[in-house]
Amino acid sequence: DNDNANTIYNVGARFHSTQQLSLGADFKNNGVYGQQIVMSARFAF
């Protein structure tokens, strides 16, 4: 069965190492660009 269907997903996690620093990673596929990994760092000041 090949109907050119695309799976759309977004799975991620965030780790709060201190009150000011947060690190995160997401795996996502929006059906257009293919599988991607997004890494983030947030620093509150």
Secondary structure in CASP SS format (residue, H / E / C, confidence):
PFRMAT SS
TARGET T0000
AUTHOR 0000-0000-0000
METHOD secondary structure of the structure
MODEL  1
D C 1.00
N C 1.00
D C 1.00
N C 1.00
A C 1.00
N C 1.00
T C 1.00
I C 1.00
Y E 1.00
N E 1.00
V E 1.00
G E 1.00
A E 1.00
R E 1.00
F E 1.00
H E 1.00
S C 1.00
T C 1.00
Q C 1.00
Q C 1.00
L E 1.00
S E 1.00
L E 1.00
G E 1.00
A E 1.00
D E 1.00
F E 1.00
K E 1.00
N E 1.00
N C 1.00
G C 1.00
V C 1.00
Y C 1.00
G C 1.00
Q E 1.00
Q E 1.00
I E 1.00
V E 1.00
M E 1.00
S E 1.00
A E 1.00
R E 1.00
F E 1.00
A C 1.00
F C 1.00
END
